[in-house]
């Protein structure tokens, strides 16, 4: 290292870990959007007014974007303190903490975590040990399991300071490459690392470099390397962050690559929508030139190389390498057929090698530490790490750097901590518009090129959009196809016309106007576009359609057959979110409005027409409507069960239900001549009989018990569902003309055959014949009783002998009913719940 670089490095080290206290603020685009500029300004003003020697530093993004602004505080000999969600009002307390150890220790009590030592991979800095009660940064859920190779400097150094980059080992890889390695040995080192392109295709980087070098040697003259920073995927911002937080890392990687491939000129193609990234990259390039690391005779050798920035207008198709080259040349960004490949004939007709930002950023570490060090992370087919941006329906959003081979499950439910108990994650979109939708049932899949491809998705540049039950997968497919249809360059017919046709079909599905034949056409179109489009973007544009059809076809069918959008997104197919999520699709806004107008009889009638058991189900329903209630955004969801109970109890107590019963009986259609047998007198059988009888069919319900009601009668204790209420509501079904045949278990083929022969249709509504076991050791031992069996015995007044102590395993309805029933029998009861308390239904928590 030259004396000048050594002096710069020393200055950087003094700034990072010297005797001067400092406080740093993450100033990336995400931090700025959350008020980081105001926090930094407040700190600078406070320190200046207090005439403090402490520094207020700007750093890049630490990755935990959901917790911005992120602030770190440093005192010599003490660990770094990490604070999240910091407001400008905290500036005086932070400034005071920098002044003495006592105030610093007091501030540590509200810190999120500490950093005692940081491994920059090419340099380690030990800050100090203290505050044993504080977790280390790696113990925070978001960072647990991450390996920061590409993001090793992000959030720790000033991205606008070459001194700090040098202080943490920056440019050591370049110095090693130029002074001790040949181009061929460099390519061999990259081969040892196993690095594959991080832009999504996963092509081995060393092969790309070898082809480029061979072509450059065979064709003397200018040759180019290009950094593709045209990050256009919705929800993806890894490359932007990498440039904003550590621009010198990108520059160093490109210089090393140019030396290995024999390139004389480099271009960073970045979209103009990334102004902070462009600004910091420009400053870093100027600093590198001034330090003799760019331009003529780099590090006093005969190697000449320079880099310029070209800003693109943000066209998605310009991420495709031949379209990108055309854009740099000032032409319309449209792909070209290959071969010739860019390495043969690229920019201005000369050999050109294009790599993604993250690919270049891996190079300095590979050269500095060796290819084998890099390949010790990840898996043999996919070594190293990959940076992903996790956005959408998760608690922790931000940049996650995972070793290849980690599972989606570990990232979504571990680092991102899922969504919490109220919502359920449905799946995620991997790889942007060219990627695919992966259901949550496949989250145990390792994250690497091959496994994601097997699922029909791609890694892409690393965007991961997590979706929950409020996301309609038809609408997701429609959004991404709409995006690619708008972004299509129009050069090839399959992409230009095919995406528009797919979009039209998806509009039809979302509007409830499509047919199942349209789905076949949609799939056929998608496969044709995939096989015949000109460029990689066109060939992968159908992935969102193909994967949603493969994994979420039931949602398409519900849109087409039931004219329903389960997620309540497609506006033509739902009245309200609560109505859409209700299994009966009750007109909830309708009866609420009638109640508001004090029209209780009309509200009861509207309810009864869609739910023949309002008083019974109002007491025991799961209330899916409450999971989607808009009111929950303000305070709590509307308690529809209480409303049903109020309606039914009030009407029955006043005797005003009779006129409504009579109205329904009079509306019954003339006899159809059709006979229908229903096996099972539980809620499903009773509901089917209610609607079919009103259509004029002759209905007979068969049941093996002595009374109607099924689980309502025999599985739910009377203190929760009074039996008189159930009998009252079954009376209406009897008055409509439904016949009941009890004590008739269907136990033989002959019985079933006679039933089939005697009726035009047979409906089997027997419910669950047996309980599903927990799959734990010992559940078949003597003394272990299924909850349903126990509750039935209680309902039959058998008073089962449970002993003095009872343990109930589970936390659902039957578990709580069994626990309360056992308590009433005089036992001491304990409930064992296998999940977290937060996942327990709120109404049950007061029992504990």
C-alpha positions, -999 to 999 in steps of 0.1 A, spaced: 0 0 0 14 34 -10 22 60 17 -8 81 6 -32 52 9 -17 43 42 -23 78 55 -59 77 43 -64 44 60 -49 56 93 -72 86 92 -102 64 86 -92 40 115 -89 70 139 -124 81 129 -139 47 133 -123 34 165 -101 62 179 -105 82 211 -132 105 198 -168 95 206 -193 95 178 -229 89 170 -239 76 135 -272 78 116 -281 55 87 -287 79 58 -299 57 30 -331 63 10 -351 43 35 -336 62 65 -342 95 48 -378 86 42 -383 80 79 -367 112 91 -330 103 94 -319 136 80 -337 154 107 -321 132 134 -286 138 120 -292 175 118 -305 176 154 -274 157 166 -250 180 147 -267 210 162 -268 196 197 -231 186 197 -221 220 182 -241 240 207 -227 219 235 -191 224 222 -187 186 223 -157 169 207 -179 140 197 -188 136 160 -221 131 143 -215 107 114 -234 97 83 -234 60 74 -252 38 50 -282 15 56 -278 -13 82 -305 -33 65 -332 -32 91 -354 -8 71 -385 -14 93 -368 1 123 -354 33 106 -340 57 116 -311 35 130 -286 52 152 -253 38 167 -234 54 196 -196 49 203 -174 57 232 -138 44 233 -136 10 250 -173 4 250 -195 -16 227 -214 2 200 -250 8 211 -277 3 184 -309 23 187 -340 18 165 -369 41 155 -349 71 168 -366 106 167 -349 139 165 -360 146 201 -336 120 213 -306 141 202 -299 157 236 -299 124 254 -276 108 228 -252 138 229 -251 136 267 -244 99 266 -213 105 244 -199 127 271 -192 102 300 -194 65 308 -222 70 333 -245 87 309 -235 61 282 -244 32 306 -278 49 313 -285 52 276 -276 16 271 -307 6 290 -329 17 262 -307 4 234 -319 -24 211 -286 -42 210 -248 -38 212 -219 -45 188 -187 -55 206 -167 -65 176 -175 -61 139 -161 -84 112 -156 -64 80 -143 -96 65 -111 -79 54 -106 -62 88 -119 -66 123 -126 -38 147 -131 -46 184 -150 -18 202 -152 -31 237 -172 -53 261 -199 -43 286 -236 -43 293 -240 -80 297 -278 -76 298 -279 -63 262 -282 -88 233 -256 -86 206 -268 -75 172 -267 -111 159 -291 -121 186 -319 -98 173 -344 -119 153 -338 -99 121 -301 -105 120 -300 -141 135 -288 -164 107 -276 -136 84 -240 -136 71 -229 -101 60 -205 -105 31 -218 -80 6 -233 -59 33 -203 -61 55 -197 -23 55 -233 -11 51 -244 9 80 -209 8 96 -189 33 75 -195 66 58 -202 58 21 -187 91 11 -154 85 28 -126 66 10 -106 68 43 -132 47 62 -134 22 33 -96 18 33 -97 15 71 -118 -16 70 -97 -33 44 -111 -17 13 -90 -19 -19 -68 -46 -3 -83 -70 -29 -74 -46 -57 -38 -41 -44 -34 -79 -41 -48 -85 -76 -27 -59 -94 6 -64 -75 6 -102 -70 -18 -119 -94 -21 -124 -132 -54 -120 -150 -55 -158 -154 -49 -165 -118 -76 -140 -109 -101 -158 -130 -90 -191 -115 -97 -176 -80 -132 -166 -90 -136 -201 -103 -126 -215 -69 -152 -193 -53 -180 -208 -73 -196 -173 -77 -226 -173 -100 -242 -142 -114 -264 -124 -89 -287 -109 -115 -309 -139 -115 -296 -162 -143 -269 -177 -121 -243 -182 -149 -209 -190 -134 -190 -157 -132 -156 -172 -140 -169 -186 -174 -183 -152 -183 -149 -136 -175 -129 -162 -194 -150 -158 -225 -147 -121 -223 -109 -122 -218 -104 -146 -247 -125 -124 -270 -107 -93 -259 -73 -108 -265 -84 -121 -299 -97 -86 -309 -72 -59 -299 -87 -25 -291 -113 -12 -267 -133 -36 -246 -158 -28 -219 -172 -40 -186 -207 -29 -175 -224 -29 -141 -261 -35 -145 -277 -13 -118 -310 -10 -136 -330 -25 -107 -366 -25 -119 -384 -51 -100 -412 -38 -78 -402 -42 -42 -365 -47 -49 -339 -23 -37 -308 -44 -29 -286 -28 -56 -297 7 -47 -287 1 -11 -254 -15 -20 -244 15 -40 -257 40 -15 -240 23 15 -207 11 0 -200 26 -35 -162 19 -32 -169 -18 -29 -186 -17 -64 -158 3 -78 -131 -20 -64 -149 -51 -78 -151 -35 -113 -115 -25 -113 -104 -60 -104 -128 -74 -131 -114 -51 -157 -78 -62 -149 -88 -98 -151 -107 -94 -184 -85 -69 -201 -111 -41 -202 -101 -5 -206 -134 12 -198 -162 6 -174 -198 18 -173 -223 18 -144 -258 18 -159 -281 30 -132 -316 43 -133 -322 80 -127 -347 72 -100 -318 64 -77 -304 100 -71 -287 93 -38 -269 62 -53 -258 82 -83 -246 111 -61 -225 89 -38 -211 68 -67 -199 101 -84 -182 112 -52 -166 77 -47 -153 77 -83 -137 112 -78 -121 100 -46 -108 68 -62 -93 88 -91 -76 112 -67 -61 83 -48 -47 68 -79 -70 39 -80 -87 48 -113 -75 64 -145 -40 61 -159 -13 39 -143 -34 25 -115 -12 19 -84 18 30 -104 14 1 -129 8 0 -166 -29 -8 -160 -53 19 -172 -90 18 -165 -118 43 -159 -155 42 -150 -183 65 -161 -220 66 -150 -248 63 -175 -283 70 -161 -313 52 -177 -348 64 -179 -362 34 -158 -375 12 -186 -378 -23 -171 -367 -40 -204 -333 -22 -201 -324 -47 -174 -319 -72 -203 -283 -69 -214 -287 -63 -251 -314 -37 -244 -291 -21 -218 -263 -19 -244 -286 -3 -269 -296 23 -243 -260 32 -235 -254 37 -272 -283 62 -273 -307 39 -291 -341 27 -280 -337 1 -253 -348 -30 -272 -333 -65 -270 -314 -81 -299 -312 -117 -309 -283 -137 -295 -257 -148 -307 -236 -128 -311 -234 -124 -273 -221 -92 -257 -188 -109 -249 -183 -113 -287 -199 -81 -300 -213 -58 -274 -211 -21 -267 -201 -3 -299 -194 -37 -314 -166 -45 -290 -163 -73 -264 -184 -64 -234 -190 -82 -201 -221 -72 -180 -225 -82 -144 -250 -72 -118 -241 -49 -89 -240 -77 -63 -218 -98 -85 -192 -71 -87 -195 -64 -50 -185 -100 -42 -152 -98 -61 -131 -77 -36 -138 -102 -8 -131 -132 -30 -98 -118 -40 -88 -105 -6 -98 -137 14 -96 -163 -14 -122 -182 -34 -123 -211 -8 -133 -186 20 -162 -175 -1 -173 -210 -11 -173 -220 26 -207 -202 27 -238 -215 10 -240 -248 -8 -216 -265 -33 -239 -258 -63 -246 -222 -51 -218 -209 -29 -218 -176 -10 -246 -154 1 -274 -135 -15 -290 -103 -5 -328 -102 -5 -352 -74 0 -382 -86 20 -412 -64 18 -449 -68 21 -469 -86 48 -442 -92 74 -433 -75 107 -396 -69 98 -390 -55 63 -355 -48 50 -324 -63 35 -315 -99 45 -282 -114 35 -286 -152 36 -262 -180 29 -274 -198 -2 -294 -229 8 -312 -212 36 -349 -218 36 -377 -193 29 -392 -204 62 -361 -192 81 -363 -158 65 -400 -152 65 -408 -166 100 -374 -161 115 -357 -129 105 -389 -112 93 -409 -127 122 -440 -135 101 -471 -114 105 -483 -122 140 -514 -141 151 -541 -120 133 -532 -128 97 -519 -158 79 -492 -156 53 -503 -171 19 -471 -170 -1 -445 -148 -16 -434 -135 -50 -398 -142 -58 -379 -125 -86 -402 -96 -94 -424 -96 -126 -403 -124 -141 -405 -145 -109 -432 -168 -95 -456 -170 -66 -446 -196 -40 -472 -208 -15 -464 -209 22 -466 -247 22 -434 -247 2 -414 -224 25 -391 -252 36 -376 -250 1 -339 -240 1 -331 -207 -15 -309 -213 -45 -311 -212 -83 -321 -248 -89 -347 -252 -62 -365 -219 -70 -365 -229 -107 -381 -263 -98 -410 -243 -82 -415 -223 -113 -399 -191 -98 -365 -174 -102 -342 -157 -78 -340 -126 -99 -320 -98 -83 -335 -108 -49 -369 -91 -44 -392 -110 -21 -428 -97 -17 -446 -115 11 -484 -118 7 -512 -128 31 -549 -137 30 -558 -102 20 -539 -106 -13 -558 -121 -42 -535 -142 -63 -556 -135 -95 -550 -98 -88 -513 -104 -81 -509 -122 -115 -529 -94 -131 -507 -67 -116 -474 -83 -127 -487 -91 -162 -500 -55 -165 -466 -43 -155 -448 -64 -181 -474 -56 -207 -467 -19 -202 -429 -24 -200 -427 -46 -231 -405 -31 -257 -429 -43 -284 -401 -58 -306 -414 -94 -306 -449 -105 -312 -452 -132 -285 -444 -107 -257 -461 -77 -272 -494 -94 -281 -493 -123 -257 -490 -103 -225 -519 -81 -236 -541 -112 -243 -531 -127 -209 -540 -94 -193 -574 -93 -209 -582 -128 -197 -570 -119 -162 -593 -89 -162 -622 -112 -171 -614 -136 -142 -611 -107 -118 -645 -94 -130 -662 -128 -127 -668 -129 -165 -643 -157 -175 -648 -194 -180 -627 -225 -171 -619 -227 -208 -603 -192 -205 -580 -207 -179 -568 -233 -204 -563 -205 -229 -544 -185 -204 -520 -214 -196 -515 -221 -233 -507 -185 -240 -483 -184 -211 -464 -214 -223 -462 -201 -258 -448 -168 -247 -423 -186 -225 -411 -207 -255 -410 -180 -282 -402 -146 -268 -370 -129 -280 -354 -120 -247 -351 -134 -212 -376 -109 -198 -402 -120 -223 -395 -157 -217 -401 -153 -179 -429 -129 -181 -455 -157 -178 -441 -171 -146 -466 -152 -123 -495 -167 -143 -481 -202 -145 -472 -204 -107 -505 -189 -96 -524 -213 -118 -503 -242 -104 -504 -233 -67 -535 -211 -63 -559 -224 -90 -587 -227 -64 -588 -189 -63 -592 -187 -100 -621 -213 -98 -638 -193 -70 -637 -162 -92 -652 -180 -121 -677 -204 -106 -687 -188 -73 -682 -152 -86 -663 -146 -54 -629 -131 -46 -618 -148 -13 -594 -120 -5 -619 -93 -11 -597 -74 -36 -615 -78 -70 -642 -51 -64 -668 -66 -87 -669 -98 -67 -675 -88 -31 -698 -65 -11 -674 -60 18 -644 -78 33 -664 -93 61 -690 -106 37 -664 -121 14 -647 -139 43 -680 -153 58 -685 -189 48 -722 -181 43 -714 -148 25 -740 -130 46 -750 -95 37 -733 -81 69 -734 -44 58 -771 -49 50 -783 -61 84 -760 -36 102 -776 -8 83 -811 -21 92 -801 -23 128 -788 13 127 -822 23 114 -838 4 143 -855 -20 119 -849 -51 140 -874 -73 123 -860 -66 89 -825 -71 101 -835 -105 116 -853 -115 84 -822 -106 62 -800 -126 86 -824 -156 87 -826 -159 49 -789 -165 48 -783 -182 81 -811 -205 94 -795 -208 129 -786 -172 139 -790 -176 176 -770 -209 177 -742 -199 153 -741 -165 168 -728 -181 199 -702 -205 185 -691 -194 150 -654 -188 144 -663 -154 129 -640 -152 99 -657 -118 93 -639 -104 124 -605 -114 109 -612 -90 79 -631 -63 97 -621 -27 87 -630 -15 122 -600 -34 135 -578 -7 120 -593 18 145 -600 -2 177 -615 -37 175 -635 -56 150 -673 -56 151 -686 -85 172 -710 -101 147 -717 -130 171 -731 -106 197 -753 -90 170 -767 -123 159 -774 -133 195 -791 -99 201 -812 -103 170 -823 -138 177 -827 -135 215 -848 -103 211 -870 -117 184 -876 -150 201 -883 -134 235 -909 -110 219 -924 -138 198 -920 -117 167 -902 -144 147 -934 -162 138 -945 -137 111 -911 -140 95 -912 -178 96 -947 -177 80 -933 -154 53 -905 -179 44 -930 -208 44 -954 -189 20 -924 -181 -3 -916 -218 -6 -916 -228 -43 -941 -253 -57 -932 -290 -53 -905 -299 -78 -912 -337 -76 -875 -342 -66 -866 -362 -35 -834 -355 -17 -819 -374 12 -795 -357 35 -773 -379 58 -764 -360 89 -784 -336 110 -756 -313 119 -752 -277 108 -743 -286 72 -772 -310 68 -797 -285 85 -785 -256 63 -787 -277 31 -822 -288 40 -833 -252 47 -823 -239 12 -833 -270 -8 -867 -273 9 -875 -237 0 -868 -246 -36 -897 -270 -35 -878 -303 -31 -889 -331 -7 -862 -334 19 -855 -361 44 -826 -360 69 -812 -392 83 -791 -393 115 -778 -419 138 -786 -399 170 -818 -393 188 -820 -356 181 -810 -332 154 -781 -308 158 -750 -329 153 -719 -312 168 -741 -283 179 -762 -307 201 -736 -333 212 -702 -315 210 -709 -280 225 -717 -277 262 -751 -262 271 -735 -232 290 -722 -220 256 -750 -231 234 -784 -236 252 -802 -266 238 -835 -248 239 -821 -222 215 -810 -249 191 -844 -267 193 -862 -234 186 -842 -228 154 -846 -264 142 -884 -258 145 -883 -235 115 -867 -262 93 -894 -286 104 -921 -261 96 -908 -258 61 -916 -295 56 -882 -312 62 -886 -347 76 -862 -362 102 -854 -399 106 -834 -406 138 -816 -436 152 -805 -446 117 -768 -449 114 -757 -456 78 -735 -486 84 -737 -508 53 -735 -506 16 -770 -519 13 -784 -490 33 -766 -465 11 -778 -483 -20 -814 -482 -9 -811 -445 -1 -796 -438 -36 -823 -458 -53 -851 -441 -34 -840 -405 -41 -830 -382 -69 -799 -370 -49 -781 -379 -17 -761 -353 3 -735 -366 27 -732 -341 56 -717 -363 83 -689 -339 94 -657 -353 108 -663 -389 119 -632 -391 140 -608 -365 156 -574 -359 141 -547 -370 165 -520 -346 176 -493 -370 165 -475 -369 198 -462 -399 218 -487 -414 244 -520 -401 230 -533 -437 228 -525 -445 264 -552 -454 289 -567 -423 305 -562 -402 274 -595 -393 259 -604 -373 227 -621 -340 236 -650 -348 213 -657 -381 230 -655 -364 264 -679 -336 254 -704 -360 239 -705 -379 272 -711 -347 291 -739 -337 267 -755 -371 273 -753 -364 311 -731 -394 316 -708 -375 339 -675 -392 329 -651 -399 357 -621 -376 351 -604 -378 385 -591 -349 405 -565 -335 380 -570 -330 343 -546 -319 316 -560 -306 284 -536 -305 254 -547 -279 229 -560 -243 228 -590 -244 204 -627 -245 209 -630 -282 219 -600 -279 242 -615 -249 261 -649 -266 262 -634 -297 276 -614 -278 302 -644 -258 314 -666 -290 315 -640 -308 335 -638 -279 359 -675 -281 363 -671 -318 372 -649 -308 401 -614 -314 386 -584 -292 388 -575 -283 351 -544 -273 333 -542 -264 297 -511 -272 276 -508 -251 244 -481 -259 219 -479 -225 203 -471 -191 217 -497 -173 239 -499 -146 212 -513 -171 188 -541 -181 212 -575 -167 205 -580 -135 224 -613 -145 240 -596 -175 256 -567 -158 272 -586 -147 302 -590 -183 313 -553 -186 319 
